Amino acid sequence: MNITLLYIYPKIKEINKEINLFRIIDNNIKETIIIYCLKEKDSYKVFMLNTMLGEAHEICNVADLVQLDTIIDKFKKLEKHIICIGNLQEIEKYILKVVLN
């Protein structure tokens, strides 16, 4: 498989109000989708950044770290399906569809 998921959180916590959650790496083209969040005053905004296009999309807003863990668990359950998609652009569309629903 050319797609790899690398989980960063909870090994590394917040740095400068930002938490890198995980990366979806396409080993063939050496590009990634980065899922990260920014700590706001009372919540966390979760973003997806496609390094190939340089585009960031806010994908959801959570109130606390418990809800953030729920988001991570959702992705872990979908990991095999994400890997099988095999294309970062299609993975990005899939994430937007799944997380926003």
N, C-alpha and C positions, 0 to 999 in steps of 0.2 A: 504494500500500500504506500502511496505517496503522501497521504495525509496523516499527521500526528497531532494529538492533543497533549499539551503540556500544562498541567495545573500548577499555578504559582501560589495561589491563596489556599490555605491559611499559613503556608510556610513563611511567606513574607507578608507582613501586615502593611499598614498605612505608611506611606512616605509622601510628605508634602501634600496631605489631604487626598492622595490618590492610592487606590489599591488595584494592582494588577491581579485579575482573577485567573485567567488562563489564555493560552494562545492556541490557535489552530494553524498548523504549519504545513504548507505545501512544500515538501522536500525537493520536488522537481524544479520548481521555479524560485525557490528560496524566498517566498513571500508569506505573510501571515495575516490572520485576522486576530486582533487583540481585543479581548473582552476585559474591560476595566471599569472602575467606578470612581466617582469623585464624591468626597464627603462634603455634604452641605451642612447647614446649621442643624437641621432636624431629620435629615434623610441622606440617602445615598442615591446618586444618579448613575445608572449603569449605561455604558457606552460600548459600541463596537467600532473598531478602527480597522479598515482594510489598508494595509501598508502599500499595496500595489497601486491603489487609487488615491490614497491619502484622505479618504473620506471617513468622517466619524458620524455615527448615528446614535442618538439617545434611544435605547431600547426599552428601558423601564426605570421606575423610581421605586425604591424600597425604603421602609421606615427604619430598619435596624439590621444588625448583623445576622439575626436569626432568619429574616427574610432573604438576606443575601445568600446564606447557606442553602436555602430552598431553591434559589435560582441555580446555584452550582450543582445541586443534586439533580435538578431537571436536565441540565446539560450532560451530566454523567450517565444518566439513563438513556440519553439519545446519542451517546458517543459512537456506538457501532454504526448507527444510521448515518451520522455526520461523516464518518470516515468513508463509508461506501459511496457517498455523493461524489467525492473525488475531485471537485472543482470549486475553488474558493468563491467564485461569483455565485454559483448555485448554493453553496453553503451559506453565504451571506443572506440570500433571499429566504432560504429555509429558516434561518435563525430569526429573521424579522417576522416571518409568518408565525412561527411557533411561539416565540416569546411574547409577541404582542397580542396573541389570542388567549 
